[in-house]
């Protein structure tokens, strides 16, 4: 297993004073995901929770939707010509009877730490039909006051960020505001996949009563991952993209952006936000 952090020599300049010291940096390594022994995708990630990451990625790609559809997830021994296990290649074996999708160049994906859709061969491959439509009944209801507390609670749970300052995070909260799970990664899309993959293996999909909070912006990709897991509420501390708002409106997802203390913007699904009185603009 690769290290989550690494040490590197750095020159620090502070108010004209130059010193030399080691610095703790977040690790970034490639992970190849194989499906029934065949290469499917390569993602740049922070080592750790690799099996959950692979499972969550397959959920977001529409390949699987339940833990019973996975027979095993293992690191591939002999991943190099010398037979060394690098712990950077995982193979997901589907359960008997589970249909294996056609793995073509249109499906093969290379994902960077900043973009989880890089390498998609066509726009048709971007949108994926969910196995878990957003269907919280009765609808999840959250107050702005509760949402306002979540970013600080996410930040408090970021253990590796405290050492490196270079990781994104994603967290799941209950509608009452209880922290259910939190994952960190150099890529925010990987952090979400790790959450979803863990929920899959624990038999908790769909996450129909959960709130997903992500550091950074809410891209189309993150909105889609929320929808694929059946999550009804996605909140981010930064801006959403226009396409993310469109997807949220189409799928029934509640999308909150610029969540910073008591200030926030609700872009879609406002029926889940318990407002005392609607504001007028």
C-alpha positions in Angstrom: 0.0 0.0 0.0 1.4 3.4 -0.9 1.9 6.1 1.6 -0.8 8.8 2.0 1.8 11.4 2.7 5.5 11.9 1.7 8.3 14.1 2.9 10.2 16.5 0.5 13.0 19.0 1.1 11.8 22.6 0.7 13.2 26.1 1.0 11.0 28.4 3.0 11.0 32.1 2.6 9.2 34.1 5.3 9.6 37.8 5.5 13.0 37.6 3.8 14.3 34.8 6.1 15.4 31.7 4.2 15.4 28.3 5.9 15.5 24.7 4.7 13.3 22.1 6.1 11.3 19.0 5.1 7.6 19.4 4.2 4.8 16.9 4.3 3.0 16.5 1.0 0.0 14.5 -0.1 0.9 11.4 -2.2 -0.5 11.0 -5.7 -0.2 7.7 -7.5 -2.1 6.1 -10.4 -4.6 3.4 -9.7 -5.6 1.0 -12.5 -9.1 -0.5 -12.2 -9.7 -3.8 -13.9 -13.0 -5.4 -14.4 -12.9 -9.2 -14.5 -9.3 -9.0 -15.4 -9.6 -6.4 -18.2 -8.4 -2.8 -17.9 -11.2 -0.3 -17.4 -9.8 2.9 -16.1 -6.8 4.6 -14.5 -7.3 7.3 -11.9 -4.8 9.5 -10.1 -5.5 9.2 -6.4 -4.2 9.3 -2.9 -3.4 5.7 -1.8 -5.9 4.3 0.7 -9.5 3.0 0.5 -8.6 1.7 -3.0 -11.2 -1.1 -2.9 -13.9 1.4 -2.0 -12.7 3.8 -4.7 -12.9 1.0 -7.3 -16.4 0.0 -6.2 -17.6 3.6 -6.0 -16.2 4.3 -9.5 -18.2 1.3 -10.9 -21.3 2.6 -9.2 -20.8 6.1 -10.8 -20.2 4.4 -14.2 -23.5 2.4 -13.9 -21.7 -0.9 -13.9 -22.9 -2.1 -10.5 -25.6 -1.0 -8.0 -25.4 -3.4 -5.1 -22.7 -5.1 -3.1 -24.1 -8.5 -4.1 -23.0 -7.9 -7.6 -19.3 -7.9 -6.6 -17.6 -11.3 -6.0 -14.2 -9.9 -5.0 -11.9 -6.9 -5.2 -8.2 -7.7 -4.9 -4.8 -6.1 -5.6 -3.2 -7.7 -8.6 0.0 -9.6 -7.7 2.8 -9.3 -10.2 1.7 -5.9 -11.4 5.2 -5.2 -12.8 7.4 -7.2 -15.2 9.5 -8.2 -12.2 6.4 -9.6 -10.5 6.3 -6.9 -7.8 2.9 -6.0 -6.4 2.7 -2.2 -6.6 -0.7 -2.0 -4.9 -1.6 0.4 -7.8 -3.7 -2.2 -9.7 -7.0 -3.6 -8.5 -9.2 -6.2 -10.1 -13.0 -6.2 -9.5 -14.6 -9.6 -10.2 -18.3 -9.4 -10.7 -20.6 -12.0 -9.2 -21.9 -14.9 -11.4 -24.7 -13.8 -13.6 -23.9 -10.1 -13.4 -23.7 -8.7 -17.0 -20.3 -7.4 -17.8 -20.5 -4.2 -19.9 -18.7 -4.0 -23.2 -15.3 -2.5 -22.4 -14.5 -0.5 -25.5 -12.4 2.6 -26.2 -15.5 4.7 -25.6 -15.7 3.4 -22.0 -12.0 3.3 -21.1 -11.3 6.3 -18.9 -8.2 8.1 -17.7 -9.0 10.4 -14.8 -6.7 13.0 -13.4 -6.9 14.3 -9.8 -8.7 17.4 -11.1 -11.0 15.9 -13.7 -12.8 12.6 -13.4 -14.2 12.6 -16.9 -10.9 13.2 -18.9 -10.6 10.6 -21.6 -14.3 10.0 -22.2 -14.5 9.3 -25.9 -17.9 10.8 -26.5 -20.5 13.1 -24.8 -22.9 10.2 -24.8 -20.5 8.4 -22.4 -20.7 11.3 -19.9 -24.4 10.9 -18.8 -25.1 7.6 -17.2 -28.5 6.2 -16.2 -28.8 5.7 -12.5 -29.8 2.5 -10.8 -30.9 4.5 -7.8 -33.1 7.4 -8.8 -33.4 10.2 -6.2 -36.5 9.0 -4.4 -36.6 10.1 -0.8 -40.2 9.8 0.4 -41.0 11.7 2.4 -38.5 14.2 1.2 -35.4 14.9 3.3 -35.8 18.3 5.1 -32.9 20.3 6.3 -32.6 23.8 7.7 -30.1 26.4 6.6 -28.9 26.5 10.2 -28.0 22.8 10.1 -26.3 23.1 6.7 -24.3 26.0 8.0 -22.6 23.7 10.6 -21.5 21.1 8.2 -18.4 22.7 6.6 -16.7 23.2 9.9 -17.5 19.6 10.9 -16.0 18.3 7.6 -12.9 20.4 8.2 -12.5 19.0 11.7 -12.5 15.5 10.3 -9.8 16.1 7.7 -6.9 14.4 9.4 -4.5 14.3 6.4 -5.3 17.9 5.3 -4.0 19.1 8.7 -0.6 17.7 7.8 -0.5 18.6 4.1 -3.1 21.3 3.3 -3.5 19.6 -0.1 -6.4 17.3 0.0 -10.1 17.5 -1.0 -12.7 15.9 1.2 -16.2 14.5 0.9 -18.5 13.7 3.8 -21.9 12.1 4.3 -24.2 13.4 6.9 -27.6 12.3 8.1 -30.6 14.6 7.7 -30.2 15.3 11.4 -26.6 16.4 10.9 -24.8 13.3 12.2 -21.4 12.6 10.4 -21.8 9.2 8.8 -18.5 9.0 6.9 -15.7 11.2 5.5 -13.0 10.4 2.9 -10.0 12.5 1.7 -8.2 12.3 -1.6 -6.2 14.5 -4.0 -9.2 14.3 -6.3 -12.6 15.4 -5.0 -14.2 12.9 -7.4 -12.2 10.1 -5.8 -13.2 11.2 -2.3 -16.9 10.8 -3.4 -16.2 7.4 -5.0 -14.6 6.2 -1.8 -17.7 7.2 0.2 -20.1 5.6 -2.3 -17.9 2.4 -2.5 -17.9 2.1 1.2 -21.7 2.5 1.3 -22.0 -0.2 -1.4 -19.9 -2.8 0.5 -21.8 -2.0 3.7 -25.2 -2.5 2.0 -26.3 1.1 2.4 -27.1 2.0 -1.2 -29.1 3.9 -2.1 -28.2 6.8 0.2 -31.7 8.1 0.1 -31.6 10.0 3.5 -28.1 11.4 3.3 -26.5 14.8 2.6 -23.3 14.9 0.6 -20.9 17.7 1.3 -17.8 18.3 -0.9 -14.9 20.7 -0.6 -14.4 22.9 -3.6 -16.8 23.4 -6.4 -19.8 21.2 -7.4 -19.1 20.1 -10.9 -21.4 18.1 -13.2 -19.4 15.0 -12.4 -20.0 15.3 -8.7 -23.7 16.0 -9.2 -23.9 12.8 -11.3 -22.1 10.8 -8.7 -24.6 11.9 -6.1 -27.5 11.0 -8.4 -26.0 7.6 -9.2 -25.9 6.8 -5.4 -29.4 8.1 -4.8 -28.3 11.0 -2.7 -31.0 13.7 -2.4 -28.8 16.6 -1.2 -25.5 17.8 -2.5 -23.8 20.8 -0.9 -20.5 22.4 -1.7 -18.4 25.3 -0.3 -17.9 26.8 -3.7 -19.7 27.3 -6.9 -21.6 24.8 -9.0 -21.4 24.6 -12.8 -24.4 25.4 -15.0 -24.5 21.8 -16.2 -24.5 20.6 -12.6 -27.5 22.8 -11.9 -29.3 21.5 -14.9 -28.6 17.9 -13.9 -29.8 18.6 -10.4 -33.1 20.1 -11.7 -33.6 17.2 -14.1 -33.0 14.5 -11.5 -34.6 16.0 -8.4 -31.3 16.6 -6.6 -31.1 19.4 -4.1 -28.0 21.4 -5.0 -26.5 24.0 -2.5 -23.4 26.0 -3.4 -21.3 28.7 -1.7 -22.0 27.1 1.7 -20.1 29.3 4.0 -21.5 29.7 7.5 -25.0 31.0 7.4 -24.7 32.1 3.7 -25.5 29.7 0.9 -27.2 29.6 -2.5 -29.8 27.0 -3.3 -29.8 26.2 -7.1 -32.2 23.3 -7.3 -34.5 21.2 -5.2 -35.4 24.0 -2.7 -38.4 21.9 -1.5 -35.9 20.1 0.8 -34.7 23.3 2.4 -36.8 24.2 5.4 -37.1 28.0 5.1 -39.0 30.0 7.7 -40.0 32.6 5.1 -39.0 32.8 1.4 -36.8 35.7 0.5 -37.7 38.0 -2.3 -35.3 39.4 -4.9 
